[in-house]
Amino acid sequence: MAVAQPVAVQTANQTIVEDGADGMARAVNRMVGGIISYVRWPESPAAAARNLCIVGSPTITASIAPSIAGGLPVTVHRLSAAAVSVRKDCDILFLGRMAVADRQRLIGWVRGRAVLTISDDDPDCLHGAMFCLSARAGRLGFSVNLDAIGRGPLRVDPRVLKMGQNDGSAT
């Protein structure tokens, strides 16, 4: 039996969410947009359009459409796990609920590539995504997997990483 390696995970402050499904969708889209805005892709202008590929079934909200300050365009595509490696233009992978084998294959494929990974089906951020959203009792938060970030060429602004050092109280 393999022993799990320790993972450096930081949990960020949580945001209070407006009541209702629309409130959660808005909170998720603001949070995902915020995360994207703190990431820099190598050899790419900061204002470059991005492709966000949703794989699996998002668990917090099905309405993924990140809003990014400054109007950075993000095009959303829904893909199967198999289609991601064929398509090869996903800058961001949003991983919802999916088969464990598919998740492992995608996380393995992403290693070393300039692809941001965000999951909403791994609140403890233990399965290899860089950022993991979690919703509890009208609050939305995220965890940062420092090991996953360190394995790739993306540069994440230290301010978003610093958010992960906070105590989890509402902002």
SEGUGU-68922 format. One record per residue: residue in one letter; residue number from 0; chain; x negated, y negated, z negated of N, C-alpha, C in turn. Coordinates in Angstrom, 1 decimal. Example, Ala and Ser with C-alpha at 12.3 -4.5 7.8 and 13.67 -1.06 7.14 Angstrom:
<tordos>
<tordo "a",0,"A",<-13.2,5.7,-7.8>,<-12.3,4.5,-7.8>,<-13.2,3.3,-7.8>>
<tordo "s",1,"A",<-12.8,2.2,-7.1>,<-13.7,1.1,-7.1>,<-12.9,0.0,-7.9>>
</tordos>
This chain:
<tordos>
<tordo "m",0,"A",<-0.8,1.2,0.0>,<0.0,0.0,0.0>,<-0.9,-1.2,0.0>>
<tordo "a",1,"A",<-0.6,-2.2,0.9>,<-1.4,-3.4,1.0>,<-1.0,-4.4,0.0>>
<tordo "v",2,"A",<-2.0,-5.0,-0.6>,<-1.8,-6.1,-1.6>,<-1.6,-7.4,-0.9>>
<tordo "a",3,"A",<-0.6,-8.2,-1.2>,<-0.4,-9.5,-0.6>,<-1.5,-10.4,-1.0>>
<tordo "q",4,"A",<-2.0,-11.2,-0.1>,<-3.0,-12.2,-0.4>,<-2.3,-13.4,-1.0>>
<tordo "p",5,"A",<-3.0,-14.1,-1.9>,<-2.4,-15.3,-2.5>,<-2.3,-16.3,-1.4>>
<tordo "v",6,"A",<-1.2,-17.1,-1.4>,<-1.0,-18.2,-0.4>,<-0.9,-19.5,-1.1>>
<tordo "a",7,"A",<-1.6,-20.5,-0.6>,<-1.6,-21.8,-1.2>,<-0.3,-22.5,-0.7>>
<tordo "v",8,"A",<0.7,-22.6,-1.6>,<2.0,-23.2,-1.2>,<2.2,-24.4,-2.2>>
<tordo "q",9,"A",<2.7,-25.5,-1.6>,<3.1,-26.6,-2.4>,<4.5,-26.9,-2.1>>
<tordo "t",10,"A",<5.3,-27.2,-3.2>,<6.7,-27.5,-3.0>,<6.9,-29.0,-3.1>>
<tordo "a",11,"A",<7.5,-29.6,-2.1>,<7.7,-31.1,-2.1>,<8.9,-31.5,-2.9>>
<tordo "n",12,"A",<9.0,-32.8,-3.1>,<10.2,-33.3,-3.7>,<11.4,-33.0,-2.9>>
<tordo "q",13,"A",<12.5,-33.0,-3.6>,<13.8,-32.7,-2.9>,<14.6,-33.9,-2.7>>
<tordo "t",14,"A",<15.3,-33.9,-1.6>,<16.2,-35.0,-1.3>,<17.6,-34.7,-1.6>>
<tordo "i",15,"A",<18.3,-35.6,-2.2>,<19.8,-35.4,-2.5>,<20.5,-35.5,-1.2>>
<tordo "v",16,"A",<21.4,-34.5,-0.9>,<22.1,-34.4,0.4>,<23.5,-34.9,0.2>>
<tordo "e",17,"A",<24.0,-35.7,1.2>,<25.4,-36.1,1.2>,<26.3,-34.9,1.3>>
<tordo "d",18,"A",<27.5,-35.0,0.7>,<28.5,-33.9,0.7>,<28.8,-33.4,2.1>>
<tordo "g",19,"A",<29.1,-32.1,2.2>,<29.6,-31.6,3.5>,<28.5,-31.1,4.4>>
<tordo "a",20,"A",<28.9,-30.3,5.4>,<28.0,-29.7,6.3>,<27.3,-30.7,7.2>>
<tordo "d",21,"A",<28.0,-31.8,7.5>,<27.3,-32.9,8.3>,<26.2,-33.5,7.5>>
<tordo "g",22,"A",<26.4,-33.7,6.2>,<25.4,-34.3,5.3>,<24.2,-33.4,5.3>>
<tordo "m",23,"A",<24.3,-32.1,5.2>,<23.2,-31.2,5.2>,<22.5,-31.3,6.6>>
<tordo "a",24,"A",<23.2,-31.3,7.7>,<22.6,-31.3,9.0>,<21.8,-32.6,9.1>>
<tordo "r",25,"A",<22.3,-33.7,8.7>,<21.6,-35.0,8.8>,<20.3,-34.9,7.9>>
<tordo "a",26,"A",<20.4,-34.4,6.7>,<19.2,-34.2,5.9>,<18.2,-33.4,6.5>>
<tordo "v",27,"A",<18.6,-32.2,7.1>,<17.6,-31.3,7.7>,<17.0,-32.0,8.9>>
<tordo "n",28,"A",<17.7,-32.7,9.7>,<17.2,-33.4,10.9>,<16.2,-34.5,10.5>>
<tordo "r",29,"A",<16.6,-35.3,9.4>,<15.6,-36.3,8.9>,<14.4,-35.7,8.4>>
<tordo "m",30,"A",<14.5,-34.6,7.6>,<13.3,-33.9,7.1>,<12.4,-33.3,8.2>>
<tordo "v",31,"A",<13.0,-32.6,9.1>,<12.3,-32.0,10.2>,<11.6,-33.1,11.0>>
<tordo "g",32,"A",<12.3,-34.2,11.3>,<11.8,-35.3,12.0>,<10.6,-36.0,11.3>>
<tordo "g",33,"A",<10.8,-36.1,10.0>,<9.7,-36.6,9.2>,<8.5,-35.7,9.2>>
<tordo "i",34,"A",<8.6,-34.4,9.1>,<7.5,-33.5,9.2>,<6.8,-33.7,10.5>>
<tordo "i",35,"A",<7.6,-33.7,11.6>,<7.0,-33.8,12.9>,<6.2,-35.1,13.0>>
<tordo "s",36,"A",<6.7,-36.2,12.5>,<6.0,-37.5,12.6>,<4.7,-37.5,11.9>>
<tordo "y",37,"A",<4.5,-36.6,10.9>,<3.2,-36.6,10.2>,<2.2,-35.6,10.8>>
<tordo "v",38,"A",<2.5,-35.0,11.9>,<1.6,-34.0,12.6>,<1.0,-34.6,13.8>>
<tordo "r",39,"A",<-0.3,-34.4,14.1>,<-1.0,-34.8,15.3>,<-1.4,-33.6,16.0>>
<tordo "w",40,"A",<-1.1,-33.5,17.3>,<-1.6,-32.5,18.2>,<-2.9,-32.8,18.8>>
<tordo "p",41,"A",<-3.8,-31.9,18.9>,<-5.1,-32.2,19.5>,<-4.9,-32.6,21.0>>
<tordo "e",42,"A",<-5.8,-33.5,21.4>,<-5.8,-34.0,22.8>,<-4.4,-34.4,23.4>>
<tordo "s",43,"A",<-3.6,-35.0,22.6>,<-2.3,-35.4,23.0>,<-2.0,-36.7,22.3>>
<tordo "p",44,"A",<-1.4,-37.7,23.1>,<-1.0,-38.9,22.5>,<0.0,-38.8,21.4>>
<tordo "a",45,"A",<-0.1,-39.6,20.4>,<0.8,-39.5,19.3>,<2.3,-39.7,19.7>>
<tordo "a",46,"A",<2.5,-40.4,20.8>,<3.9,-40.7,21.2>,<4.4,-39.7,22.3>>
<tordo "a",47,"A",<3.7,-38.6,22.4>,<4.1,-37.6,23.5>,<5.4,-36.9,23.1>>
<tordo "a",48,"A",<6.2,-36.6,24.1>,<7.4,-35.9,23.9>,<7.1,-34.5,23.4>>
<tordo "r",49,"A",<8.0,-33.9,22.6>,<7.7,-32.6,22.0>,<8.9,-31.6,22.3>>
<tordo "n",50,"A",<8.6,-30.4,22.5>,<9.6,-29.3,22.7>,<9.7,-28.5,21.4>>
<tordo "l",51,"A",<10.9,-28.5,20.8>,<11.2,-27.8,19.6>,<12.0,-26.5,20.0>>
<tordo "c",52,"A",<11.5,-25.4,19.7>,<12.1,-24.1,20.1>,<12.7,-23.4,18.9>>
<tordo "i",53,"A",<14.0,-23.2,18.9>,<14.6,-22.5,17.7>,<14.7,-21.1,18.1>>
<tordo "v",54,"A",<14.2,-20.2,17.2>,<14.2,-18.8,17.3>,<14.9,-18.2,16.1>>
<tordo "g",55,"A",<15.8,-17.3,16.4>,<16.6,-16.7,15.3>,<17.8,-17.6,15.0>>
<tordo "s",56,"A",<18.4,-17.3,13.8>,<19.6,-18.1,13.4>,<19.3,-19.0,12.2>>
<tordo "p",57,"A",<19.3,-20.3,12.5>,<19.0,-21.2,11.3>,<20.0,-20.9,10.2>>
<tordo "t",58,"A",<19.5,-21.0,9.0>,<20.4,-20.6,7.8>,<20.9,-21.8,7.1>>
<tordo "i",59,"A",<20.3,-23.0,7.2>,<20.8,-24.2,6.5>,<21.8,-24.9,7.3>>
<tordo "t",60,"A",<21.5,-25.1,8.6>,<22.4,-25.8,9.5>,<22.1,-25.3,10.9>>
<tordo "a",61,"A",<23.1,-25.2,11.7>,<22.9,-24.8,13.1>,<22.7,-26.0,14.0>>
<tordo "s",62,"A",<22.9,-27.2,13.5>,<22.7,-28.4,14.2>,<21.3,-29.0,14.1>>
<tordo "i",63,"A",<20.4,-28.4,14.7>,<19.0,-28.9,14.7>,<18.8,-29.9,15.8>>
<tordo "a",64,"A",<18.6,-31.1,15.5>,<18.3,-32.2,16.4>,<17.5,-33.3,15.6>>
<tordo "p",65,"A",<16.2,-33.1,15.5>,<15.4,-34.0,14.6>,<15.5,-35.4,15.0>>
<tordo "s",66,"A",<15.6,-36.3,14.0>,<15.5,-37.7,14.3>,<14.2,-38.2,13.8>>
<tordo "i",67,"A",<13.4,-38.9,14.7>,<12.1,-39.3,14.4>,<12.0,-40.8,14.5>>
<tordo "a",68,"A",<11.4,-41.4,13.5>,<11.2,-42.9,13.5>,<10.4,-43.2,14.7>>
<tordo "g",69,"A",<10.7,-44.3,15.4>,<10.0,-44.7,16.6>,<10.5,-44.1,17.8>>
<tordo "g",70,"A",<11.5,-43.2,17.7>,<12.2,-42.7,18.9>,<11.4,-41.7,19.7>>
<tordo "l",71,"A",<10.4,-41.0,19.1>,<9.7,-39.9,19.7>,<10.7,-38.9,20.2>>
<tordo "p",72,"A",<10.7,-38.6,21.5>,<11.6,-37.7,22.1>,<11.3,-36.2,21.7>>
<tordo "v",73,"A",<12.3,-35.5,21.2>,<12.1,-34.1,20.9>,<13.3,-33.4,21.7>>
<tordo "t",74,"A",<12.9,-32.4,22.5>,<13.9,-31.6,23.3>,<14.0,-30.3,22.5>>
<tordo "v",75,"A",<15.3,-29.9,22.3>,<15.5,-28.7,21.5>,<15.9,-27.6,22.5>>
<tordo "h",76,"A",<15.3,-26.4,22.3>,<15.6,-25.2,23.1>,<15.9,-24.1,22.2>>
<tordo "r",77,"A",<16.9,-23.2,22.5>,<17.2,-22.0,21.7>,<16.6,-20.9,22.5>>
<tordo "l",78,"A",<15.7,-20.1,21.9>,<15.0,-19.0,22.6>,<15.0,-17.7,21.8>>
<tordo "s",79,"A",<14.9,-16.6,22.5>,<14.6,-15.4,21.8>,<13.1,-15.3,21.5>>
<tordo "a",80,"A",<12.8,-14.5,20.5>,<11.4,-14.3,20.1>,<10.5,-13.9,21.3>>
<tordo "a",81,"A",<11.0,-13.1,22.2>,<10.2,-12.7,23.3>,<10.0,-13.8,24.3>>
<tordo "a",82,"A",<10.9,-14.7,24.4>,<10.8,-15.8,25.4>,<9.8,-16.9,25.0>>
<tordo "v",83,"A",<9.5,-17.0,23.7>,<8.5,-18.0,23.3>,<7.2,-17.8,23.9>>
<tordo "s",84,"A",<6.6,-16.6,23.9>,<5.3,-16.4,24.4>,<5.2,-16.5,25.9>>
<tordo "v",85,"A",<6.4,-16.2,26.6>,<6.4,-16.3,28.0>,<6.5,-17.8,28.4>>
<tordo "r",86,"A",<7.4,-18.6,27.7>,<7.6,-20.0,28.0>,<6.4,-20.8,27.8>>
<tordo "k",87,"A",<5.7,-20.7,26.7>,<4.4,-21.3,26.3>,<4.5,-22.8,26.2>>
<tordo "d",88,"A",<5.6,-23.5,26.2>,<5.6,-25.0,26.1>,<6.3,-25.4,24.8>>
<tordo "c",89,"A",<6.4,-24.5,23.8>,<6.9,-24.9,22.5>,<5.9,-25.6,21.7>>
<tordo "d",90,"A",<6.1,-26.8,21.3>,<5.1,-27.5,20.4>,<5.5,-27.3,19.0>>
<tordo "i",91,"A",<6.8,-27.0,18.7>,<7.3,-26.7,17.4>,<8.2,-25.5,17.4>>
<tordo "l",92,"A",<8.0,-24.5,16.5>,<8.8,-23.4,16.4>,<9.6,-23.5,15.1>>
<tordo "f",93,"A",<10.9,-23.5,15.3>,<11.8,-23.5,14.1>,<12.3,-22.1,14.0>>
<tordo "l",94,"A",<11.9,-21.5,12.9>,<12.2,-20.0,12.7>,<13.4,-19.9,11.7>>
<tordo "g",95,"A",<14.5,-19.4,12.2>,<15.6,-19.1,11.4>,<15.6,-17.6,11.0>>
<tordo "r",96,"A",<16.7,-17.1,10.6>,<16.8,-15.6,10.3>,<16.6,-14.8,11.5>>
<tordo "m",97,"A",<15.7,-13.8,11.4>,<15.3,-12.9,12.5>,<14.7,-11.7,11.9>>
<tordo "a",98,"A",<14.5,-10.7,12.8>,<13.9,-9.4,12.4>,<12.5,-9.7,11.9>>
<tordo "v",99,"A",<12.1,-9.0,10.9>,<10.7,-9.2,10.3>,<9.7,-9.0,11.4>>
<tordo "a",100,"A",<9.8,-8.0,12.2>,<8.8,-7.7,13.3>,<8.7,-8.9,14.2>>
<tordo "d",101,"A",<9.8,-9.5,14.6>,<9.8,-10.7,15.5>,<9.1,-11.9,14.8>>
<tordo "r",102,"A",<9.4,-12.1,13.5>,<8.7,-13.2,12.8>,<7.2,-12.9,12.7>>
<tordo "q",103,"A",<6.8,-11.7,12.4>,<5.4,-11.4,12.3>,<4.7,-11.6,13.7>>
<tordo "r",104,"A",<5.3,-11.2,14.7>,<4.7,-11.4,16.1>,<4.6,-12.8,16.4>>
<tordo "l",105,"A",<5.6,-13.6,16.1>,<5.5,-15.1,16.4>,<4.5,-15.8,15.6>>
<tordo "i",106,"A",<4.4,-15.5,14.3>,<3.4,-16.1,13.4>,<2.0,-15.7,13.9>>
<tordo "g",107,"A",<1.8,-14.5,14.3>,<0.5,-14.0,14.9>,<0.2,-14.7,16.2>>
<tordo "w",108,"A",<1.2,-14.9,17.0>,<1.0,-15.6,18.3>,<0.6,-17.0,18.1>>
<tordo "v",109,"A",<1.1,-17.7,17.1>,<0.9,-19.1,16.8>,<-0.5,-19.4,16.3>>
<tordo "r",110,"A",<-1.1,-18.4,15.6>,<-2.4,-18.7,15.0>,<-3.4,-19.2,16.0>>
<tordo "g",111,"A",<-4.0,-20.3,15.7>,<-5.0,-20.9,16.6>,<-4.4,-21.7,17.7>>
<tordo "r",112,"A",<-3.1,-21.8,17.8>,<-2.5,-22.6,18.8>,<-2.0,-23.9,18.2>>
<tordo "a",113,"A",<-1.8,-24.9,19.0>,<-1.3,-26.2,18.5>,<0.2,-26.2,18.5>>
<tordo "v",114,"A",<0.8,-25.3,17.6>,<2.2,-25.1,17.5>,<2.6,-25.3,16.0>>
<tordo "l",115,"A",<3.4,-26.3,15.7>,<3.9,-26.5,14.3>,<5.0,-25.5,14.0>>
<tordo "t",116,"A",<5.0,-24.8,12.9>,<6.0,-23.8,12.5>,<6.8,-24.3,11.3>>
<tordo "i",117,"A",<8.1,-24.3,11.4>,<9.0,-24.7,10.3>,<10.0,-23.5,10.2>>
<tordo "s",118,"A",<10.3,-23.1,9.0>,<11.3,-22.1,8.7>,<12.3,-22.5,7.7>>
<tordo "d",119,"A",<13.5,-22.0,7.9>,<14.6,-22.3,6.9>,<15.0,-21.0,6.3>>
<tordo "d",120,"A",<14.3,-19.9,6.5>,<14.7,-18.6,6.0>,<13.5,-18.0,5.2>>
<tordo "d",121,"A",<12.7,-18.8,4.5>,<11.6,-18.4,3.7>,<11.3,-19.5,2.7>>
<tordo "p",122,"A",<12.2,-19.6,1.7>,<12.1,-20.7,0.8>,<10.8,-20.8,0.0>>
<tordo "d",123,"A",<10.2,-19.6,-0.2>,<8.9,-19.6,-0.9>,<7.7,-19.7,0.0>>
<tordo "c",124,"A",<7.9,-19.8,1.3>,<6.9,-20.1,2.3>,<5.8,-19.0,2.3>>
<tordo "l",125,"A",<6.2,-17.8,2.2>,<5.2,-16.7,2.1>,<5.0,-15.9,3.4>>
<tordo "h",126,"A",<5.8,-16.2,4.4>,<5.7,-15.4,5.6>,<5.0,-16.0,6.8>>
<tordo "g",127,"A",<4.2,-17.1,6.6>,<3.3,-17.6,7.6>,<3.7,-18.9,8.2>>
<tordo "a",128,"A",<4.9,-19.5,8.0>,<5.2,-20.7,8.6>,<4.5,-21.8,7.8>>
<tordo "m",129,"A",<4.2,-23.0,8.5>,<3.5,-24.1,7.9>,<4.4,-24.9,6.9>>
<tordo "f",130,"A",<5.6,-25.1,7.3>,<6.6,-25.8,6.4>,<7.8,-24.9,6.3>>
<tordo "c",131,"A",<8.4,-24.9,5.1>,<9.6,-24.1,4.8>,<10.6,-24.9,4.1>>
<tordo "l",132,"A",<11.8,-25.0,4.7>,<12.9,-25.8,4.1>,<13.6,-24.9,3.1>>
<tordo "s",133,"A",<14.2,-25.5,2.1>,<15.1,-24.8,1.2>,<16.2,-25.7,0.7>>
<tordo "a",134,"A",<17.4,-25.2,0.6>,<18.5,-25.9,0.2>,<19.1,-25.3,-1.1>>
<tordo "r",135,"A",<19.3,-26.1,-2.1>,<19.9,-25.6,-3.3>,<20.8,-26.7,-3.9>>
<tordo "a",136,"A",<22.0,-26.4,-4.3>,<22.9,-27.3,-5.0>,<22.9,-28.7,-4.5>>
<tordo "g",137,"A",<23.1,-29.0,-3.3>,<23.2,-30.3,-2.8>,<21.8,-31.0,-2.6>>
<tordo "r",138,"A",<20.8,-30.2,-2.6>,<19.4,-30.8,-2.4>,<18.7,-30.0,-1.3>>
<tordo "l",139,"A",<17.8,-30.8,-0.7>,<17.0,-30.2,0.4>,<15.6,-30.5,0.1>>
<tordo "g",140,"A",<14.7,-29.5,0.1>,<13.3,-29.6,-0.1>,<12.5,-28.9,0.9>>
<tordo "f",141,"A",<11.2,-29.0,0.8>,<10.3,-28.2,1.6>,<9.1,-27.8,0.9>>
<tordo "s",142,"A",<8.5,-26.7,1.3>,<7.2,-26.2,0.8>,<6.2,-26.3,2.0>>
<tordo "v",143,"A",<5.0,-26.4,1.6>,<3.9,-26.5,2.6>,<3.0,-25.3,2.4>>
<tordo "n",144,"A",<2.7,-24.6,3.4>,<1.8,-23.5,3.4>,<0.5,-23.9,3.9>>
<tordo "l",145,"A",<-0.4,-24.3,3.0>,<-1.7,-24.9,3.3>,<-2.6,-23.9,4.1>>
<tordo "d",146,"A",<-2.5,-22.6,3.8>,<-3.2,-21.6,4.5>,<-2.9,-21.6,6.0>>
<tordo "a",147,"A",<-1.5,-21.6,6.3>,<-1.1,-21.6,7.7>,<-1.5,-22.8,8.4>>
<tordo "i",148,"A",<-1.5,-24.0,7.7>,<-1.9,-25.2,8.4>,<-3.4,-25.1,8.7>>
<tordo "g",149,"A",<-4.2,-24.6,7.7>,<-5.6,-24.5,7.9>,<-6.1,-23.6,9.0>>
<tordo "r",150,"A",<-5.2,-22.7,9.4>,<-5.6,-21.7,10.5>,<-5.5,-22.3,11.9>>
<tordo "g",151,"A",<-4.9,-23.5,12.0>,<-4.6,-24.0,13.4>,<-5.2,-25.3,13.7>>
<tordo "p",152,"A",<-5.1,-25.8,14.9>,<-5.8,-27.0,15.3>,<-4.9,-28.3,15.0>>
<tordo "l",153,"A",<-3.7,-28.1,14.5>,<-2.9,-29.3,14.2>,<-3.5,-30.1,13.0>>
<tordo "r",154,"A",<-3.3,-31.4,13.0>,<-3.7,-32.2,11.9>,<-2.5,-32.8,11.2>>
<tordo "v",155,"A",<-2.4,-32.5,10.0>,<-1.2,-32.9,9.2>,<-1.7,-34.1,8.3>>
<tordo "d",156,"A",<-1.0,-35.2,8.4>,<-1.3,-36.4,7.6>,<-1.3,-36.0,6.1>>
<tordo "p",157,"A",<-2.4,-36.4,5.4>,<-2.5,-36.0,3.9>,<-1.3,-36.5,3.1>>
<tordo "r",158,"A",<-0.6,-37.5,3.6>,<0.6,-38.0,2.8>,<1.7,-37.0,2.7>>
<tordo "v",159,"A",<1.9,-36.2,3.8>,<2.9,-35.2,3.7>,<2.5,-34.0,2.8>>
<tordo "l",160,"A",<1.2,-33.8,2.9>,<0.6,-32.7,2.0>,<0.7,-33.2,0.5>>
<tordo "k",161,"A",<0.5,-34.5,0.3>,<0.6,-35.0,-1.1>,<2.0,-34.9,-1.6>>
<tordo "m",162,"A",<3.0,-35.0,-0.7>,<4.4,-34.8,-1.2>,<4.5,-33.4,-1.8>>
<tordo "g",163,"A",<3.8,-32.4,-1.4>,<3.9,-31.1,-1.9>,<3.3,-31.0,-3.3>>
<tordo "q",164,"A",<2.6,-32.0,-3.8>,<2.0,-32.0,-5.1>,<3.0,-32.6,-6.2>>
<tordo "n",165,"A",<4.1,-33.1,-5.7>,<5.0,-33.7,-6.6>,<5.8,-32.6,-7.4>>
<tordo "d",166,"A",<6.5,-33.1,-8.4>,<7.1,-32.1,-9.4>,<8.4,-31.5,-9.0>>
<tordo "g",167,"A",<9.0,-31.9,-7.8>,<10.2,-31.3,-7.4>,<11.4,-32.1,-7.8>>
<tordo "s",168,"A",<11.2,-33.3,-8.4>,<12.4,-34.1,-8.8>,<12.9,-34.8,-7.6>>
<tordo "a",169,"A",<14.1,-35.3,-7.7>,<14.8,-35.9,-6.5>,<14.1,-37.2,-6.2>>
<tordo "t",170,"A",<14.1,-37.5,-4.9>,<13.6,-38.8,-4.4>,<14.7,-39.7,-4.0>>
</tordos>
